[in-house]
Amino acid sequence: MKTIATAAVAATLCLSALPARAIELTYGSYTSPTHTTNRLGIFPTMERIEADSNGEITFEPFTGGAMGGPKELLGNVSNSVLDSASVVDIYVKSSLPVSAMISSMMAIGGDHRVMAGAMNEMQLLNCPACEEERAANNVVGLSWSAISPVHIICRQEAGDLAGLQARKIMAPSGLGPLVQAIGMTPVSITTAEMYEALNRGQLDCAVGSRAWLDTYNLKDVAAEVITVPLGSYFGVMNWTINRDVWDALSPGQQQAFKGNMAQNIGDIVWAYEADDEVAIKAFEENGGKVVDPGQAFVDAWAEQQEATVALTIEKGQADGIEDAEAIVTTFLGLVDKWTGIVADAEGSKEAYIKALQTEVFDKI
């Protein structure tokens, strides 16, 4: 018996000394491998996770919609077709209604660094309803990113409010009703369909980051960019992982993800700023026009921005979201908090990442 017990102990010690199981995780994105988020955010984060897990975690990325478009990626992660993906909540609103309600307030997003900070703190620490809807979809959300302030990009010159009115426009999230209120005609398509729709004249304009001139090649079909920013979209759950896959990871492997999320967000929001500058400079150098639409447009848009919070609450209640007003109010408080944090960071990416780590990820 002693020999058997000794052998059992020895076997247990040998097993405990074995390294954690190596795993290759698939990752899906409908955007191209050269897209700002992938090139300067997701791919570098994958490399850091691989290093921090001592090679136990590796990735096989599928970009450009190879494993699903923006409407399919959540379901593909949920059903284990993919291990992980980037998920945009507005395209799967019926599955993530609370998250989509929050991100529909993109008109208030004057600073994408603020909105990314507020969204991560909301989703990970202050929104039980958000966690419930992710659980219902069998996924875990690790981080959210925000794109730089969006602008109207048109295939033909418009110039001012009168010139923009009656034009067909792709306006994401909650911007659709707002651009309609100032006289434009919103068209419901995804960003993956945007280039072709502009090229074929199915769209006159699109609302997006100026970096999209390069990342979606809109420079090839656009003649004009309007200077007035319309807000920032902050509903991209860029690390969405199948819950069963996540639970099967060792604590050390999970930490390799958790320890890199603040850096991932900082990389993305700063990358958008840099890519914006490069894209708009090249656009102008090649004959594209950057146009001030005039005071009438500024005033009309300001009215819509003031109305967006009340409209969001009203729409959320109509969609059956319990405590819609309380959820929106909580988020607005976090926007105020992160406005102060970003101001204190004084443009420092390092200070911003540190704040994300201490205010959000260290508290999970």
C-alpha positions in Angstrom: 0.0 0.0 0.0 2.8 2.3 0.8 4.4 1.6 -2.5 1.2 2.3 -4.3 0.6 5.5 -2.4 4.1 6.7 -3.1 3.7 6.0 -6.8 0.4 7.9 -6.7 2.0 10.9 -5.1 4.9 10.8 -7.6 2.4 10.6 -10.5 0.5 13.6 -9.1 3.7 15.6 -8.8 4.6 14.7 -12.4 1.2 15.8 -13.7 1.3 19.1 -11.7 4.7 19.8 -13.3 3.3 19.5 -16.8 2.8 22.8 -18.6 -0.8 24.0 -19.3 -2.3 22.7 -22.5 -1.2 24.6 -25.6 -4.1 25.9 -27.6 -4.6 27.6 -31.0 -7.5 30.0 -31.0 -9.2 31.1 -34.2 -10.2 34.8 -34.4 -12.6 36.3 -36.9 -12.9 39.9 -38.2 -14.9 41.2 -41.2 -12.4 44.0 -41.7 -9.2 43.6 -43.8 -5.9 42.7 -42.3 -4.7 46.2 -43.0 -7.5 47.8 -41.1 -6.4 50.2 -38.3 -7.9 48.0 -35.6 -6.3 44.8 -36.8 -2.9 46.1 -38.0 -2.2 48.3 -35.0 -4.4 46.8 -32.3 -5.5 43.1 -32.6 -2.4 41.6 -34.2 0.1 43.2 -31.8 -2.1 42.1 -28.9 -2.0 38.5 -30.3 1.8 38.6 -30.3 1.9 39.9 -26.7 -0.6 37.2 -25.5 1.5 34.5 -27.2 4.6 35.8 -25.5 3.0 36.2 -22.1 1.5 32.7 -22.2 5.0 31.3 -23.1 3.7 30.1 -26.4 0.8 28.1 -24.9 -1.7 30.3 -26.8 -1.4 30.9 -30.5 -3.9 32.4 -33.0 -5.2 31.7 -36.4 -6.8 35.0 -37.6 -9.5 35.1 -40.3 -10.0 38.6 -41.6 -11.9 40.2 -44.4 -15.1 38.3 -43.6 -13.6 34.9 -44.4 -15.4 33.4 -41.4 -18.4 35.7 -41.3 -19.5 39.2 -41.8 -20.5 41.7 -39.1 -24.0 40.1 -38.7 -22.6 36.6 -38.4 -19.5 36.8 -36.1 -21.3 36.8 -32.8 -23.3 33.7 -33.7 -20.2 32.0 -35.0 -18.4 32.5 -31.7 -21.5 31.6 -29.7 -21.8 28.3 -31.7 -18.1 27.5 -31.6 -17.5 28.0 -35.3 -14.9 30.5 -34.2 -13.1 30.7 -30.8 -13.0 34.5 -30.8 -13.9 37.5 -32.9 -14.5 41.3 -33.1 -18.2 41.9 -32.7 -20.0 45.2 -33.5 -23.1 45.4 -31.3 -25.2 47.5 -33.7 -25.2 44.7 -36.3 -26.5 42.2 -33.7 -28.8 44.4 -31.8 -31.4 41.7 -31.2 -28.8 39.6 -29.4 -27.0 42.5 -27.6 -29.8 45.1 -27.1 -28.5 46.8 -24.0 -25.0 47.2 -25.4 -26.4 48.5 -28.7 -28.6 51.0 -26.8 -25.6 52.4 -25.0 -23.4 52.7 -28.1 -26.3 54.3 -30.0 -25.4 57.5 -28.2 -22.4 58.0 -30.4 -23.5 61.6 -31.1 -22.3 62.5 -27.6 -18.8 61.0 -28.3 -16.6 64.0 -28.9 -13.5 62.2 -27.7 -13.1 58.5 -28.6 -10.6 58.0 -25.7 -13.3 59.1 -23.3 -15.9 56.9 -24.9 -13.6 53.8 -24.9 -12.8 54.3 -21.2 -16.4 54.8 -20.2 -17.6 51.8 -22.3 -15.1 49.4 -20.8 -15.9 50.5 -17.3 -19.6 50.2 -18.0 -19.5 46.8 -19.6 -17.1 45.2 -17.3 -18.0 46.7 -13.9 -21.3 48.5 -14.0 -23.8 46.7 -16.3 -25.2 43.4 -15.0 -27.7 43.4 -17.9 -24.8 43.6 -20.4 -23.2 40.6 -18.7 -26.5 38.7 -18.8 -26.9 39.2 -22.6 -23.3 38.1 -23.2 -23.9 35.0 -21.1 -27.1 34.3 -23.1 -25.0 34.3 -26.2 -22.4 32.0 -24.7 -19.6 34.6 -25.0 -17.2 36.5 -22.8 -16.3 40.1 -23.6 -12.8 41.2 -22.7 -12.5 44.7 -24.1 -14.2 47.4 -26.2 -12.6 49.9 -28.5 -13.8 53.2 -30.1 -13.1 54.7 -33.4 -12.1 58.3 -33.8 -14.8 61.0 -34.3 -16.8 60.3 -37.5 -17.4 62.6 -40.4 -19.7 62.7 -43.4 -17.8 61.4 -46.5 -19.6 61.9 -49.8 -19.0 60.6 -53.4 -20.0 64.0 -54.8 -19.6 67.5 -53.5 -22.4 68.7 -51.2 -20.9 71.7 -49.5 -23.5 72.7 -46.9 -26.7 71.7 -45.2 -28.9 72.3 -48.2 -26.5 70.3 -50.4 -26.6 67.4 -48.0 -30.3 67.2 -47.5 -32.1 64.4 -49.4 -28.9 62.6 -49.9 -28.8 58.9 -49.1 -26.4 58.2 -46.3 -25.1 55.3 -44.3 -25.2 56.5 -40.6 -24.3 53.8 -38.0 -26.0 53.2 -34.7 -28.1 56.0 -33.3 -27.0 58.5 -35.9 -29.7 57.4 -38.4 -32.6 59.2 -36.8 -30.5 62.3 -36.2 -29.3 62.7 -39.8 -32.9 62.0 -41.0 -34.0 64.8 -38.7 -31.7 67.3 -40.5 -33.0 66.2 -43.9 -30.8 63.3 -45.1 -32.1 59.8 -45.9 -30.4 57.0 -43.9 -29.8 53.7 -45.6 -29.3 50.5 -43.6 -26.2 48.7 -44.7 -23.0 47.5 -43.0 -19.6 49.0 -43.3 -18.6 45.9 -45.3 -21.1 46.9 -48.0 -20.3 50.6 -47.8 -17.6 50.8 -50.6 -19.7 49.1 -53.2 -22.8 51.0 -52.3 -20.9 54.3 -52.8 -19.2 53.1 -55.9 -22.5 52.1 -57.5 -24.4 55.2 -56.4 -26.7 53.3 -54.0 -25.3 55.7 -51.4 -24.4 59.3 -51.7 -22.5 59.6 -48.4 -21.3 57.5 -45.5 -20.6 58.5 -41.9 -17.2 57.1 -40.7 -13.7 57.8 -39.4 -11.5 59.7 -41.7 -9.1 56.7 -41.5 -11.7 54.8 -43.5 -10.5 56.7 -46.6 -7.6 54.3 -46.5 -8.8 51.3 -44.5 -12.0 50.9 -46.6 -10.5 52.6 -49.7 -13.2 55.3 -49.6 -10.6 57.6 -51.1 -11.3 55.9 -54.4 -15.0 56.8 -54.5 -15.1 60.0 -52.3 -14.9 63.6 -53.4 -15.6 65.4 -50.1 -15.2 65.1 -46.4 -17.3 67.4 -44.1 -15.2 68.9 -41.3 -17.9 68.8 -38.5 -17.5 65.6 -36.4 -20.7 63.8 -35.6 -19.5 61.7 -32.7 -17.6 58.5 -32.0 -18.7 54.9 -32.2 -17.6 52.9 -29.2 -19.5 49.6 -29.4 -16.8 47.3 -30.8 -16.3 44.3 -28.5 -12.9 43.5 -30.1 -12.2 40.5 -27.9 -15.3 38.3 -27.9 -14.5 34.8 -26.8 -16.6 31.6 -26.7 -17.5 31.1 -23.0 -16.6 27.4 -23.0 -13.2 28.1 -24.6 -12.5 30.8 -22.0 -13.5 28.6 -19.1 -11.1 25.9 -20.5 -8.1 28.2 -20.3 -5.9 28.0 -17.3 -5.7 31.0 -14.9 -2.3 31.9 -16.3 -3.6 31.7 -19.9 -6.6 33.9 -19.0 -4.3 36.4 -17.4 -2.3 36.6 -20.6 -5.4 38.1 -22.1 -6.5 40.2 -19.2 -3.0 41.8 -18.8 -3.1 43.0 -22.4 -6.5 44.5 -22.7 -5.7 48.1 -21.5 -2.7 48.2 -23.9 -4.9 46.9 -26.7 -7.5 49.7 -26.2 -4.8 52.4 -26.0 -3.1 51.1 -29.1 -6.4 51.2 -31.1 -7.6 54.7 -30.1 -4.2 56.2 -30.6 -3.8 54.4 -33.9 -7.0 55.9 -35.2 -5.7 59.4 -34.5 -2.5 58.7 -36.5 -4.3 57.0 -39.4 -6.9 59.9 -39.5 -4.1 62.4 -40.1 -2.3 60.3 -42.7 -5.6 59.5 -44.6 -7.0 63.1 -44.7 -3.6 64.5 -45.8 -3.3 62.0 -48.7 -7.0 62.7 -49.6 -6.4 66.4 -50.0 -3.1 65.9 -51.8 -5.0 63.8 -54.4 -7.7 66.4 -55.0 -10.3 65.5 -52.4 -12.0 68.4 -50.6 -12.4 69.0 -46.9 -15.3 71.3 -46.5 -16.8 73.4 -43.7 -20.6 72.9 -44.1 -21.5 76.3 -42.5 -23.3 77.5 -39.4 -26.7 76.2 -40.5 -25.3 72.6 -40.4 -23.5 73.2 -37.1 -26.7 74.5 -35.5 -28.9 71.7 -36.9 -26.5 69.1 -35.6 -26.1 70.7 -32.2 -29.9 70.4 -31.8 -29.7 66.7 -32.6 -26.9 66.1 -30.1 -28.9 67.7 -27.4 -31.8 65.4 -28.1 -29.9 62.1 -28.4 -29.9 61.1 -24.7 -33.7 61.4 -24.4 -34.2 59.6 -27.7 -32.0 56.8 -26.6 -33.9 56.3 -23.4 -37.2 56.5 -25.2 -36.1 53.9 -27.8 -34.6 51.6 -25.1 -37.9 51.6 -23.2 -39.8 51.0 -26.4 -37.5 48.0 -27.1 -38.4 46.6 -23.7 -35.1 47.2 -22.0 -35.7 47.3 -18.2 -34.2 50.3 -16.4 -33.2 51.9 -19.7 -33.0 55.3 -18.0 -30.9 54.1 -15.1 -28.5 52.3 -17.5 -28.1 55.5 -19.6 -27.6 57.7 -16.6 -24.9 55.4 -15.2 -23.1 55.5 -18.5 -23.3 59.3 -18.7 -21.7 59.5 -15.2 -18.8 57.3 -16.5 -18.4 59.6 -19.5 -18.0 62.5 -17.1 -15.5 60.5 -15.1 -13.4 59.6 -18.1 -13.6 63.1 -19.5 -11.6 64.1 -16.4 -9.2 61.2 -16.6 -8.4 61.9 -20.3 -7.9 65.6 -19.4 -5.5 64.7 -16.6 -3.6 62.4 -18.9 -2.7 65.5 -21.0 -2.4 63.4 -24.2 -0.2 60.8 -22.8 -1.0 57.3 -24.1 0.9 55.7 -21.2 -1.1 57.6 -18.6 -4.3 56.6 -20.4 -3.4 52.9 -20.5 -2.4 53.1 -16.8 -5.8 54.6 -16.0 -7.6 51.9 -17.9 -5.7 49.3 -16.0 -6.3 50.7 -12.5 -9.8 51.9 -13.0 -11.2 48.9 -14.9 -9.0 45.8 -15.5 -7.5 45.6 -12.0 -11.0 45.6 -10.6 -12.4 42.7 -12.5 
